[in-house]
Amino acid sequence: MNFISRRDMLAATAAGGLLTAATVASAQTGEPILQPQRPGHGGTDPGPRNITRDLQNPDLLVPPSTDHGTLPNLRFSFSDAHMRQESGGWTRQVTVRELGIAKSVAGVNMRLNAGGVRELHWHKAAEWAYMLYGSARITAIDVQGRSFVDDVGVGDLWYFPSGIPHSIQGLGPDGAEFLLVFDDGEFDEDNTFLISDWFKHTPNEVLGKNFGVPASLFGKTPDPSALYIFPAPVPGPLSSDKTADPAGTTQRFSHRLMAQAPIKTSSGAVRIADSKVFPASTTIAAALVEIEPGGLRELHWHPNTDEWQYWIEGQARMGVFAASGQARTFDFQAGDVGYVPFAMGHYIENTGTTTVRFLEMFKSSYYADLSLNQWMALTPPELLEAHLKLDPQVTRALHKKKYPVVPA
C-alpha cells in the first residue's frame, strides 16, 4: 500500500497546483496513493473516491491530531455555487443557503463585460465591494438627492447603504470582476428592487401621471429578466457622467484601499478598512491580509462579531478553536469562502509557495481583534506559569506589540 504524508501533499499541491488522479494512482494497481491515515490511526479508503477533492482538503482527510469534537462546516467554494449567466456577464452567490453557518454576511461574485451593466436597483441589505479585476463605473444618489459617480479599479472598495439606488458598469478594455458583500446572510441576488421590474408592474397611466407625460409613451420597457446584467455601450470619460447637481455631491461611496499604508512585517501585511478610514461603510469592516510562504496570521480572535472570508490567491489552512475541547482545521484556495463564528480562536498558515491574499469581513462599523501573544505578554508571568508550565524561553519571546502576521 502506497502512502503520501500530509506534508508531501501540501508540498505537491503547492508545487503543481492540484495533483491529478493519474499522479496519485499507483501505476501497478491503479490504487490511490493518498489515504486517510497516519501512523497508528485511520486506514485505507478503497473507494469510490474524489481524489481531486481529497487533495484540495488534506486537513479534512488527514486532520491534525489536535482536531477534536464537532464543528459545523466553515468553508464553501464559489466553484460549487450556481452560475447565473446573462447577456452582459455572470454572477454567483454564497449565502446561508450554501454555507449554513454564515448567518450575518453573504457574498456575490460578479463579472461585467466591457459595457455590461448591473441595472439600476436597490436592496434591503447594505452592499460592500472589493474590485478583483479590471475597472468599473459606479453611480448612486443619497436621500438628500445628491449624486455620486466614480471609476474603481483593482483593490478599490465601494459601499452603498441599504436602500440606496445604484448601478455598476464594466469599463474598457475588458470590463470588471468584483466581490460583493452584504450584511445579511439571507441575502438573495435574485430578490432585489429593479427599476425595470417596477416599470413593468406599474400601470402606464400611473407612470404618465408621475412623470407628467402621456401614458402612451410607456409600455416599451424590456422584460426585467433581460436587463439584470445587460450589454450597453462603454461609457465615455468619468467627467461626462458627473452632472452639475444643484444639491451637491454626496459623501464618497468608494475608497482606495491599496493607497493605505499597511501594517507590515517581514512575513506579510494587513490593510484595515472600517468606518474610521471609510466613513460610508457603517455596517461592514474589513481587512485585506497578505501572508508570505511559511508565514502565519497569528493566533487571535474577534470580540465583536463573526468573520466572513474571501480567498483571492494562494493556499492556506485555518485552525479554529471553538472551546469545550472542540477544534477543526480547514484548507483554502482562491475562490473559497471561509467563516469563523463570533469569538472563536483561530490561525491561518500559508501552506504554499506563493503569497496568500484574502479578505476578512465583519458585520460591524469597526475592526477589532485580540492577539493571544499580546495577551500573554501583558499577563503576569507567574500567572502564565501556573496555567501553562511554559519553558522560560517561550515567555521571553512574547511581545507586547500586536503583529497580525507573525514576523519570520
BASE-976320 format. One record per residue (C-alpha): residue number from 1; x, y, z. Coordinates in steps of 0.2 Angstrom, whole numbers. Each point is the difference from the previous one (the first is absolute). Layout:
<pts>
{NUM; {X; Y; Z}}
...
</pts>
This chain:
<pts>
{1; {0; 0; 0}}
{2; {7; 17; -5}}
{3; {-1; 15; 11}}
{4; {2; 18; -2}}
{5; {3; 11; 16}}
{6; {-10; 16; 4}}
{7; {16; 9; -2}}
{8; {3; -8; -17}}
{9; {-17; 5; -5}}
{10; {2; 18; 4}}
{11; {17; 1; -9}}
{12; {-7; -9; -15}}
{13; {-16; 11; -1}}
{14; {11; 16; 3}}
{15; {12; -5; -14}}
{16; {-13; -6; -13}}
{17; {-16; 8; 5}}
{18; {-11; -15; 1}}
{19; {6; -18; -2}}
{20; {-9; -10; -14}}
{21; {-8; -17; 3}}
{22; {14; -7; -11}}
{23; {13; 7; 12}}
{24; {-8; -7; 15}}
{25; {-4; -18; -7}}
{26; {12; -14; 1}}
{27; {7; -5; -17}}
{28; {-1; -18; 5}}
{29; {-17; -2; 8}}
{30; {-9; 16; -4}}
{31; {-3; 2; 19}}
{32; {0; 18; 7}}
{33; {16; 5; 9}}
{34; {-8; 13; 11}}
{35; {-8; -9; 15}}
{36; {-10; 6; 15}}
{37; {13; -6; 12}}
{38; {15; 4; 11}}
{39; {11; -11; 10}}
{40; {-11; -10; 12}}
{41; {-16; 8; -6}}
{42; {-13; -1; -14}}
{43; {1; -12; -14}}
{44; {-1; -1; -19}}
{45; {-15; 5; -10}}
{46; {-3; -12; -15}}
{47; {-12; 12; -8}}
{48; {-11; 6; -8}}
{49; {10; 16; 2}}
{50; {2; 18; -6}}
{51; {19; 2; 0}}
{52; {0; 18; -6}}
{53; {-11; 5; 15}}
{54; {11; -10; 12}}
{55; {15; 9; -6}}
{56; {-8; 17; 2}}
{57; {-5; -4; 18}}
{58; {15; -10; 8}}
{59; {-4; 6; 17}}
{60; {-18; -7; -1}}
{61; {7; -17; -7}}
{62; {15; -1; 12}}
{63; {-4; 13; 14}}
{64; {13; 5; 13}}
{65; {-1; -10; 15}}
{66; {-5; 16; 10}}
{67; {-17; 0; -10}}
{68; {-14; -6; 12}}
{69; {-19; 1; 2}}
{70; {-13; 6; -12}}
{71; {0; 16; -9}}
{72; {-12; 6; -14}}
{73; {8; 2; -18}}
{74; {9; 16; -1}}
{75; {5; 0; -18}}
{76; {-9; 1; -17}}
{77; {7; 3; -17}}
{78; {-7; 12; -13}}
{79; {4; -14; -13}}
{80; {-14; -10; 8}}
{81; {-12; 14; -1}}
{82; {-13; 2; -14}}
{83; {5; 11; -14}}
{84; {-13; 12; -7}}
{85; {5; 5; -18}}
{86; {-7; 16; -8}}
{87; {3; 9; -16}}
{88; {12; 12; 8}}
{89; {9; -11; 12}}
{90; {-3; -13; 14}}
{91; {-3; -1; 19}}
{92; {0; -13; 14}}
{93; {-3; 1; 18}}
{94; {5; -8; 17}}
{95; {-13; 3; 13}}
{96; {-7; -9; 15}}
{97; {-8; -12; -12}}
{98; {17; -6; -6}}
{99; {10; 3; 16}}
{100; {-13; -3; 14}}
{101; {11; 7; 14}}
{102; {2; 17; -9}}
{103; {-16; 9; 7}}
{104; {7; 18; 2}}
{105; {8; 2; -17}}
{106; {-2; -6; -18}}
{107; {11; 2; -16}}
{108; {-3; 2; -19}}
{109; {14; -2; -13}}
{110; {-5; 10; -15}}
{111; {8; 2; -18}}
{112; {-5; 15; -11}}
{113; {6; 0; -18}}
{114; {6; 16; -8}}
{115; {-15; 11; 0}}
{116; {-10; -13; 10}}
{117; {-12; 8; 12}}
{118; {-7; -7; 17}}
{119; {-16; 10; -2}}
{120; {-6; 14; 11}}
{121; {-7; -8; 16}}
{122; {0; 0; 19}}
{123; {-1; -13; 13}}
{124; {-4; -1; 19}}
{125; {18; -5; 5}}
{126; {15; 11; -1}}
{127; {12; -4; -14}}
{128; {19; 0; 2}}
{129; {12; -4; -14}}
{130; {18; -4; -4}}
{131; {6; 1; -18}}
{132; {9; -16; -6}}
{133; {3; 4; -18}}
{134; {-1; 14; -13}}
{135; {-10; 16; 3}}
{136; {-18; 6; 2}}
{137; {-11; 15; 2}}
{138; {-11; 2; 14}}
{139; {-15; 12; 3}}
{140; {-11; 4; 14}}
{141; {-11; 13; 8}}
{142; {-3; 3; 19}}
{143; {-16; 5; 9}}
{144; {4; 18; -2}}
{145; {0; -2; -19}}
{146; {19; 2; -1}}
{147; {8; -10; -14}}
{148; {16; -10; 0}}
{149; {10; -7; -15}}
{150; {17; -8; 1}}
{151; {12; -12; -10}}
{152; {7; -14; 11}}
{153; {15; -12; -4}}
{154; {8; -15; 8}}
{155; {1; 1; 19}}
{156; {-13; 14; 1}}
{157; {-15; -1; 11}}
{158; {-18; 7; -1}}
{159; {-14; 0; 13}}
{160; {-18; 4; -3}}
{161; {-11; 1; 15}}
{162; {-17; -10; 0}}
{163; {-13; 7; -11}}
{164; {12; 11; -10}}
{165; {-3; -1; -19}}
{166; {15; -4; -10}}
{167; {8; -8; -15}}
{168; {16; -8; -6}}
{169; {7; 0; -18}}
{170; {16; -9; -7}}
{171; {12; 11; -8}}
{172; {13; -3; -14}}
{173; {9; -9; -5}}
{174; {-7; -16; 8}}
{175; {-12; 5; 13}}
{176; {1; -5; 18}}
{177; {-2; -14; 13}}
{178; {-3; 4; 18}}
{179; {-6; -7; 17}}
{180; {-16; 7; 7}}
{181; {-3; -2; 19}}
{182; {-17; 2; 8}}
{183; {-4; 2; 19}}
{184; {-13; -13; 0}}
{185; {4; -19; -2}}
{186; {-18; -2; -7}}
{187; {4; 12; -15}}
{188; {-6; -6; -17}}
{189; {7; 8; -16}}
{190; {-16; -6; -8}}
{191; {-11; 11; 12}}
{192; {5; 18; -3}}
{193; {-10; 15; -5}}
{194; {3; 3; -19}}
{195; {-5; 16; -9}}
{196; {-7; -10; -15}}
{197; {-10; -12; 11}}
{198; {-8; 15; 8}}
{199; {-5; 8; -17}}
{200; {-7; -17; -6}}
{201; {-11; -1; 15}}
{202; {-7; 18; 1}}
{203; {-14; 5; -12}}
{204; {5; 11; -14}}
{205; {-13; 13; 5}}
{206; {8; 1; 17}}
{207; {17; 2; -7}}
{208; {-6; 14; -12}}
{209; {-8; 9; 15}}
{210; {16; -2; 10}}
{211; {12; 7; -13}}
{212; {-12; 12; -7}}
{213; {-1; -7; -18}}
{214; {-12; -10; -10}}
{215; {-3; -18; 5}}
{216; {2; -5; -18}}
{217; {19; 3; 2}}
{218; {2; -15; 11}}
{219; {-2; -19; -2}}
{220; {16; -3; -10}}
{221; {11; -5; 15}}
{222; {8; -17; -3}}
{223; {-3; -15; 11}}
{224; {10; 2; 16}}
{225; {7; -17; -3}}
{226; {9; 7; -15}}
{227; {8; 15; 10}}
{228; {7; -7; 16}}
{229; {17; 0; -8}}
{230; {-1; 7; -18}}
{231; {12; 7; -13}}
{232; {1; 18; -3}}
{233; {13; 12; -9}}
{234; {16; 3; 11}}
{235; {-3; 17; 8}}
{236; {11; 15; -4}}
{237; {12; 9; 12}}
{238; {-5; 1; 18}}
{239; {-2; 19; -2}}
{240; {-14; -3; -12}}
{241; {-11; -9; 13}}
{242; {3; 12; 14}}
{243; {-15; 11; -1}}
{244; {-1; 18; 6}}
{245; {-12; -4; 15}}
{246; {-7; 15; 9}}
{247; {-2; -11; 16}}
{248; {19; -4; 0}}
{249; {10; -16; 1}}
{250; {-3; -13; 13}}
{251; {13; -7; 12}}
{252; {12; -12; -9}}
{253; {-7; -17; -3}}
{254; {17; -7; -6}}
{255; {17; -2; 8}}
{256; {18; -3; -6}}
{257; {5; -14; 12}}
{258; {17; -3; -9}}
{259; {5; 18; 3}}
{260; {0; -3; 19}}
{261; {17; -4; 9}}
{262; {-1; -18; 6}}
{263; {4; -7; 17}}
{264; {15; -10; -6}}
{265; {12; -13; 6}}
{266; {13; -10; -9}}
{267; {-13; -14; -3}}
{268; {-15; 10; -6}}
{269; {-11; 15; 1}}
{270; {-17; 5; 5}}
{271; {-11; 15; -6}}
{272; {-15; 4; 11}}
{273; {-15; 9; -7}}
{274; {-14; 4; 12}}
{275; {-11; 16; 3}}
{276; {16; 9; 7}}
{277; {8; 1; -17}}
{278; {-15; -3; -11}}
{279; {-14; 10; 9}}
{280; {-14; -7; -12}}
{281; {3; -18; 5}}
{282; {-10; 0; 16}}
{283; {-5; -19; 0}}
{284; {15; -9; -8}}
{285; {18; 1; 7}}
{286; {13; -9; -9}}
{287; {19; -5; -1}}
{288; {10; -5; -15}}
{289; {13; -12; 6}}
{290; {16; -6; -9}}
{291; {10; -14; 7}}
{292; {17; -5; -8}}
{293; {5; -19; -2}}
{294; {2; -8; 17}}
{295; {-8; 15; 9}}
{296; {-14; 0; 13}}
{297; {-15; 11; 3}}
{298; {3; -1; 19}}
{299; {-11; -9; 13}}
{300; {-14; 13; 3}}
{301; {-19; 2; 1}}
{302; {-13; 14; -3}}
{303; {-10; 7; 15}}
{304; {-13; 8; -10}}
{305; {-8; -11; -13}}
{306; {2; -15; -12}}
{307; {13; 1; -14}}
{308; {-4; -4; -18}}
{309; {15; -3; -12}}
{310; {3; 1; -18}}
{311; {16; -8; -7}}
{312; {8; 9; -15}}
{313; {16; -10; -3}}
{314; {12; -13; 7}}
{315; {-4; -15; 12}}
{316; {-1; -1; 19}}
{317; {-7; -9; 14}}
{318; {-10; 7; 14}}
{319; {-2; -8; 18}}
{320; {-15; 5; 10}}
{321; {-2; -2; 19}}
{322; {-18; 0; 5}}
{323; {2; -3; 19}}
{324; {-6; -15; 10}}
{325; {14; -11; -8}}
{326; {-6; 3; -18}}
{327; {12; 5; -14}}
{328; {1; -3; -19}}
{329; {11; 4; -14}}
{330; {-5; 5; -18}}
{331; {10; 3; -16}}
{332; {-3; 15; -12}}
{333; {4; 6; -17}}
{334; {-5; 13; -12}}
{335; {-19; 2; -2}}
{336; {-4; -8; 17}}
{337; {-10; 8; 13}}
{338; {4; -3; 19}}
{339; {-9; 4; 16}}
{340; {5; 2; 18}}
{341; {-15; 1; 13}}
{342; {1; 14; 12}}
{343; {14; -1; 13}}
{344; {8; -16; -6}}
{345; {19; -1; 0}}
{346; {8; -3; -16}}
{347; {17; 1; -10}}
{348; {3; 0; -19}}
{349; {16; -8; -7}}
{350; {7; 2; -17}}
{351; {3; -18; -6}}
{352; {5; 4; -18}}
{353; {15; 8; -9}}
{354; {-9; 16; -5}}
{355; {-7; 15; 9}}
{356; {-17; -3; 8}}
{357; {-13; 14; -1}}
{358; {-17; 0; 7}}
{359; {-13; 12; 7}}
{360; {-7; -1; 18}}
{361; {-17; 8; 1}}
{362; {-11; 4; 15}}
{363; {-18; 7; 2}}
{364; {6; 14; 11}}
{365; {5; 19; -2}}
{366; {17; -4; 7}}
{367; {14; -13; -1}}
{368; {6; -8; 16}}
{369; {11; -15; 4}}
{370; {8; -7; 16}}
{371; {18; -8; -1}}
{372; {4; -15; 10}}
{373; {18; 5; 0}}
{374; {-3; 17; 6}}
{375; {-12; -5; 14}}
{376; {12; -12; 6}}
{377; {14; 13; 0}}
{378; {-11; 12; 10}}
{379; {-4; -13; 13}}
{380; {11; -3; 16}}
{381; {12; -14; -5}}
{382; {-3; -9; 17}}
{383; {-18; -1; -5}}
{384; {5; -7; -17}}
{385; {11; -13; 8}}
{386; {-14; -6; 11}}
{387; {-11; -3; -15}}
{388; {12; -6; -14}}
{389; {16; -6; 8}}
{390; {9; 9; -14}}
{391; {19; -1; -3}}
{392; {8; 17; 5}}
{393; {5; 2; -18}}
{394; {-18; 1; -6}}
{395; {-4; 13; 13}}
{396; {15; 10; -5}}
{397; {-5; 0; -19}}
{398; {-17; 7; 4}}
{399; {-3; 18; -7}}
{400; {-11; 13; 6}}
{401; {-3; 8; -17}}
{402; {-13; -8; -11}}
{403; {7; -8; -16}}
{404; {-15; -6; -11}}
{405; {12; -10; -11}}
{406; {13; -8; 10}}
{407; {17; 6; -5}}
{408; {12; -13; -6}}
</pts>
